[in-house]
Amino acid sequence: MGYRILVVEDDREIRDGIGIYLKNQGYEVVKAANGEEGLTALRENEIHLAIVDIMMPVMDGVTMTMKLRESYDFPVIMLSAKSEDIDKITGLNIGADDYVTKPFAPMELIARVNSQLRRYAKYLALAGGQPAQPEEHVYAIGGLELNEDTVSLTVDGRPVRLTPLEFKILALLMKNPGRVFSAEEIYERVWNEKAITTDTIMVHIRNIREKIEINPREPKYLKVVWGIGYKIDQE
């Protein structure tokens, strides 16, 4: 499959440089200089991954990512010249899948792109997957119903949109109700790589709670076991 990547960056030199490296890897590239141009490019092209700078004129990367997440599930990698944790958490909170701090080694960014697209390809394969024995791939706990065949979730009968990573985390927990998973174990099972940092797990868990719980501060389903990890409570 030929992947098309959107690069949204106001610095032309950085934007063009990223484009060159991506094209050398065989990817198609669409470029935009700000968030507004980026959203226009989304409407005009089929995009499989976006690399979005945070600080941009006209429309910043945070606003753009929030808007695109209303309609699109593809991976988003955010770029920022700042290294403070608050910027990383902000990006992840509004739907980004990964975060790269400037200055960065081009091959580090390429590695992140390749990794995100591998996961997205698996997500797409499930979304268009085989209709065999769906009863084995539907998991229901209370008002939650997760279907791996259609890659969908309903809460009390209402469809809820999850990002690919949120879906995989929730699927892991719902398939093992009552079992406590540490943040490290969740990371290694979902990302399929050694856990170097687990900060992103906390953010994704919070995002999932916002989508499935009536009161995220008093969760009915997704519980934290302090000092150990997370679990889905059995009804």
N, C-alpha and C positions, 0 to 999 in steps of 0.2 A: 504494500500500500504506500502511495506517495503522500507523505505528510506535508501539510502547509502550515507554516508557523508565522504568526503575527508578531512583529517587533515594534513596540511602541516606546520611543525614546526621543527626547527633544534634542539631544546632542547628536548632530549629524554624523560626526566621526565615529562615535560609539555605535550608533544605529547601523551605519554602513559596515563597520568592522564585524559586528555580530552577524549581519547578513552574509558576509563573505564566508565566515566560518561555517554557518549553517548550510549554505549552498555547496560548500566543499564536502559536506557530509551527505549530500543528496537530497536535502530538504528544499521545498519551495518556500520562498520568503515573501511576505507582504509587509511593508513598512509604513509607519505612521509617526508623526512628530508630536502628537499629544493625544489625550484620552478621547477627545471628540472625533478626531480623525480615525482613531482606533475603532470606535463604535461604528463609524461609517464603513470601515474596511470589513468589519464583521458581517454587516448586512449585505455586502457585495461579494464576499468570498466564503468558501467553506474552510473554516479554520480548525486545526486539531490541537494547537497549543499556542499560548500567548506569553510573550516575555514583555513585562510592563514595568517601566520606570515609575517610581512613586512621585518624585518631584517634577512636575511638568506644567507649562503654562496652559491656559484655556480650560483644560480639565486634567486634574491630577490622576495618578494611577489608582489611588484608593477609590475615588469616585467612579472611575471607569470600571474597575473590577466589581464593585457593588452592582453597577448597572448590568454588566454582562452576565453576572451570576443569576439574574432574574430569568435568563433564557438559555444559558449555555452551561454545559458540564465539563468541557474540556479543561485540561490542566492549565494553571496560570503560575508562572514563575515571576516573582517581583524583584526588581532591582532597586537598590538604594545606596547612596553615598554614605549613609549613616549606619552605624553598627549597634546602636542602642537596642536592647531587647524590646522596648516598647514599640519600635517601628516594625520589628519582626512579628510581634504578637498582633499588632494592628492589621498587618497584611494577611496573616492567617485567619484572623477573626472575620474578615470580610470575604473570605472564600479563596484566598490564594493557596496553592499546594506546596510551594517551596519559596525560598528567599535567598538571594545572592547579594552580598555586599560588595560595592565598588571600593577599590579596584579589584578585579577578579581575573584569574587566569582563564583565557578563552576555552581551554579544554575542560576546565571545571564546569563552566556553563554548559558545554556540549554534553558532558557526562550527566548533568542534571536533566537536560532535555531528553536524552536517550532513555534515562530511567523513568521519567514521567510518561513518556510515550509508550514504553513497554507496558506499564500498568494500565494506561488508557486503552491500549489494544485489547488487553484481557477483559476490561470492562465492556468494550464494544462487542467483543465476541459473546459475552454473556447476554448482553442486551438483545442481540440478534440470534440467540442460541437455539439449541435443539429442544424441541417440545417433548422430550422423552420424560415420562413419569414425573410430572410436575409436583405431585404430592410429596415427593422426597426432597423437594427443594423449596418448600414453603414452610416458614417458621412463624408460629403465632404465640405470642405471650400477652395475655390481657387484650388490650386494644391495639397492640402492634402486630402487623402482619408483613413479613418480609419475604419477597419472592425472588429467589436467585435466578430463575429462568427469564423473568422479565426485567430483572434488576429494578425492582420497584418496592416501595414501602407505603403502607397505609397506616394511619393512626386514627382509630375509631371510624374506620371507613373512608377517611379523607386522605387523598394522595399527598405525599410529602416528598419534596425534591431533596435528594442528597447528592453531594459531590461523590465521585468515585471512591475517594479515600474514606469518607464518612460511611459510605455503604459497606465497604470492606470491614471497617472497625465494628460497625453494628452487627454485621453478619457473623463475625467471629464471636461476639458476645452472646447473640441470640441463639446460636447453634450450641452454646454451652451454658445454658441458664444456671445461675447459681454459682458458677465457677468464677473465682477471682483471678484476673490476669494482671500481672504487673505491667507498668508502662513499657518496660524494656521488652517484655514478651509480645505485647501488642505491636510495638514497632517492628520487631523482627519478623513476626508472622505476616503483617500487612505490607511492609516495605520490602520484605525478603532480603534484608541485609542487616549486618551487625549494628546494634543501637549504639551510636556515639553520643547522641543527645536525645532526650525524650520530651523536650519542651513542647514540641508540636502536638504530642498526644493530649496534653492538658487542654490545649486550644481546641482540638477537634472534638474532644469529649464535651466541652462546653457548647460548641456549635450544635452537636447532635442533641444535647439536652434542650436547647432552645427550640428545636424542631419537633421533638417527640413528647416533651413534658408539658402538662398544663401549667405547673409552677416549677420552673427549672431550679429554684432555690430549695425546693422540697421535692426532689425527684421521686417519682413512683417506680420508675423502671431502672434507669441507669444510675447505680449507686457507687459511691466511693467507699472503699474499705481503707481507712486511714493508715498510712505507712505501708500498705501492701499493694493496692491497685484498684481495679474497677470490675464491676460485674453487672449483669442484668438480673434483676430479681425475678424469681418465678412467682407467678400469680397463684 
